[in-house]
Amino acid sequence: MTGVVSDAVRADETAEAVRARVLLTPQQVQALRQAGADVTLLAVDSINPYTGRPAFSGERIEGAIRTEAYADFQAPASPEGGQRPLPEIDVLQEKARAWGLRPESTIVIYDGDRSMTAARAWWVLKWAGLPDVRVLDGGLPAWLAAGLPIVRDDDAVRTPPAPSAITLSPGHMPELDAEGALAMVETGVLLDARIRPNYIGGPVAPGSAPRGHIPGALSAPAPDNVTDYGNFTDAATLAELYGALGADGSRPVGVYCGAGMSAAHSVLALASIGIDAAMYPGSWSQWVHDPSRPVAVGAHPYGRKA
C-alpha cells in the first residue's frame, strides 16, 4: 500500500540499516569505493533559479559524473504539466546511457546544497527503474568536512564514462495526479513540503496564479528534514516530526510542493525511516493551472477559520 511502512523493511532491521538503503554517509561511500564495490557517483549541478548563480564550485569527488538538475531530471515546463514535469523516458534513457549507468551498480547522488536537487535526481532515477539509488547524506559539504579527497574539475582532461545499454521504464515510484492528491486528504495524509509562507498563501496580483495550498494538506516544510549542517536529521527526530502529522506508517502518505523538488526531498526523508510515500510530480504549479481546483488560504489545513 502506498505511503505506509514499506513491506520490504524487515522487522529486525535497525534504523541505521533502513536509512542506509537510501542515505549513505561520506565515510560509507568511501569505504564502499575502497573495497572495490561497484559504485557510480553522480554530481547534480544546478543554477539557482532565484539568483542565477551556478551551484558548481569547481570541486567534485573523483570519478563523479556531472549532471544538471533542471535539464536532466525534468521535461520543459508547461501549464498542463507544471514547472518541472517528469522527463520523457526515452530522453532520460539516452542520458543514463551516456552517463554509463547500469542496474547492477549502486548509484550515489550528491549536490552542494542540502540534497534538494540530489533528492529529485534520486526520485527520478528510482521512478525510471534503477534498483539501487542512494543519496550522499550532506552532499559535497559533508564530504569536505570529513576530509575526504576531491579533484578540481577540468573537462579538458576528464575521461568520459563508458556508455551503457541500460533500458529504463517509467512508473517504479508511487505517484499522484491532481485527483489523487485531493483524495489523499480523505484516505491518508497529504503533506505540503513548501516553506510555510507559500503554504499560507495570500493575495496575488491580477492575472497571477493563486497562492495557498490544497485543502486538507498539512504543512511539512522540506527544510525541516535537515540539520544546520545540511545532512538529514536523525531517524528518531524524523519519525517524531512526521508522526506528529499522522505520517507514522499506519496510513497512506502523499507529498507535493511547488514543482516536485522539495516533495522528492521529503519522500527521501520518509524513506529513510521506512515509510513509502507517493509524490505528486506536478505539484502546486500544475494544481493551479485548473481554476476549478480548490485553494485554501491560511495556516489551517482547510483555510482560515471564519
N, C-alpha and C positions, 0 to 999 in steps of 0.2 A: 504493500500500500504506500502511496506517495506521502512523504512527509512524516513518517513515523520512524522509530528506531530501526535501523537497517537490518533486514533479515540476515545479511552477511556478517553482522557483528556477533561474534560468539560470546556466550555468557561469561566465559572465563577470560576474555580478552581484557587487558589492562587499558586504562585511559591513555597511557603513553603509546600503546600499540595501535589503538584506534586513531589517535592523532597522526601517527607516523604513516598511516595509509594515505594521507593527503598532504601533510606538512612535514618537512624534514628540516632539521637544524643545519647550519653550515658544517658543523662537525660530523653529522651523519652523512651528508653528501660527500664530504672529503674522504671519509672512511670508506664509503662505497667505491669511490673512484680509485683510491689507493689499493683496494682489494681486487681491483680488476673487474668490477661489476659493469654490466652493460648500461651505462648512464648517458643520456643525451641532455645537454643543457641548452635551454632557450632563454635568451635575454630579451625581454619585452621593452622596447624603447617607445617613447611617445613624445608628442609635442603638447604642452599644456594648453588645453582649449581656451583657457581664460587669459593667460599671459603670452601665449605664443612662443614660449621658451622650450627648447628641446630638453628632455629629461636625461639624455645620454651625456655622461660626464667624460667620456673618453677612456674609461676604465671598464674592463669586463673580466669575468672569470675565464681563465684559459680554456679554449675549446668551445665556449658558448657561441651559439648561433644567434645572430641578431634578427629580431622580428620587430614589427611596428604595430602597436596596439590598435590604432584607428584605421589601419589599412588592411591588416592581415586577418583580423578576427571579427570583422563585420562587413556587411554589404553597404553600399551607399545609402544615405538617409532618404526616406520618402515619407510623405504624410501618412500613407497607409501602414507602413512598416515601422515608423518611428525613427528616432535619430540614429540608432545603431542596430539595424536588423541583423539577423544571423547571416553569415556568409553563405553564398551558393556552394554546395558541397563539392562540385567539380573544381571550382576556383580554389577552395581550401585544399583539396586533394593535390592539386598541382603544386601549391606552395609546400605542403607537407613532404611531397616527394623531393622537391628542391632542397629542403632542409635535411633530408636524409632520415626522416622519422620512420621507425619500424615498430611493429606491435610488440616485439619481444623486448624492447628497450624500456627502461624506466626513464620517463621524460620528466625532468625537473625544470620548472619555470621560475624566473625571478624578474623583479624590476627594481627600481630605486626608490619607490615611494609607497610604503605600507602594503604592498602586494595588491593594490587596487587593479592595475592593469594585468598583472600576472594572474589574478583570480579569474578575470574574464577569459584569458587565454586558456587557463585550466578547464573552465566550464565548456568552452567551445570545442576543445580537443577531446574531452570526455564525451560530449554530445555527438562528435563525429566518429566515435567508436574506438578510440585509443584506450587500451585497458589499464595502463599504469601511468597516470599523470599525477605529479605532485608539485607543490609549490615550496620554494626555498623560504622558510619562515624568517621574516625580517629582511629578505632581499639582499641586495648588494651592500647596504649599510651594515647588516649583521655579519656578512662575510668579511668585510673590512675590520669590523670590531673584533672579530675572532682572530685577526692577524693572519688570515689565510691569503695565499698568493693571488695576485691579479696580473693582468697584462694591459699594456696600452694598445688600444685598437688601431690597427693600420690595415685598411682594406687592400693596400697595395701588396702586402706580404702575406696576407692570410691565405690559408689553404681552404678552398670551399669544401663543404661536406660532400661525401659521396652520395649521389642521389639514390632514392629508393623507388620501389614499385608498389608502395602501400596503396591499399584501396580503403577509402573512407565511405561511411554511410551516415545519414542523419538519424536523430531520434533516440540516442542512447542515454540521454539525461531527461528526467521528468520536466515537462514544460506546461505552461498555462497560456491560454489565449485570454482575451478580454472577458469573455463569458465565464471561463473557468476561474479567473481571478476573483470575480464578483461572487461566484458560487462558493469559493473557498471560505468566504466570511461565514457562511452558514454551516459548512461541513467540517471546517477545521480552523486554522489560524492563518490570516493573511498579514504579512509583515511588510511595512514600508521602510526601505533601507536608506532613504534620503535623510539629509540633515533636517532637524526639526522645523526651521523656518519654511522650507519647501513643503513639508507635510502640512503645516498650519495654513499656508497659503494666504490669500487676501486679495485686495483689489488689483486689477491689471489695467493697462492702457487699452483704449478701444481697439478692437481687432486682434488683441493678443490672446494667446491660449489661456484658459482658466488655470488658476493655482489652487492647490489643496490636495486632497487625497481621495482614494476610493472609499466610499462609505463602509465603515466597519473595519477598515485596516488599522493595525496598531503600529505606532511609531517605534522603529528599532534602527536608529542610525548606524550604518556600517562602520563609521569611525570608532564606535564603541567596541568593535571587535578587537582592536589592537591597543597595545600599551603606548606610552610616550616614546618608546624606542622603535616602534614600528613593527614589532613582532606580534603575532596573535597572542591574546591573553591566555592564561592557563585554563584547563578544561573545567575545573570547578567553578571558576568565575563565569565562563561562557554558559555553563549549564544553569547557573543561577540567573544570569541575565535573560536568557531565552525562556527558561522555565517560568519565570515570573510573568511572561507574556502568554503562557499556555503552550509554548513550543517545547514540550517536555518528552516527546516521543510517544504520547498517547493518542495524538490526533494528527491528521494531515497538516502540512505546513506549506504555504506558498510565499514567495518573496518577489517584490517588484521594487523598482527605484525610478530614476528619471529615464534611463535608456538602456538598462541591462548591464551596467558596470558594477555599481555598488551592490546590486542584488546578487551578482555572482560571488562577490566577496562574502556576503552573509551566508549564501549556500555553502561556501567553503568552510566558514566558521562552524556552521551547524554540522557539516560532515565530519569535522574534527572531533566532535563529541558524539558521533554515531547516529546523527539524525539526518535522514534524507529529506530534502526539501525541493519542491518544484519551483522553477523560475518562470516569470512572465517576461520573456525577452523584449517584447515591445514596450512594456512598462508605461510610465506616465505619458511619455511623448507620443505613444500610439493611442493610449486611452483617450486623450483629449481631442484627438482628431475627429471623433464622432461626437457632435454636440448633444446627442441624445443620452450619452452616458452620464450618470450622476456624479457630482463633485461635492465632497464635504469640505467645509472650510472651518478651521479652528483646531484646537488642541484635543478635542474629544473624537473618538472613532467615528461617530455619526454626525459630527459637526457641532457648531455652537449650540449650547442649550438655550432654550427660549427664556 
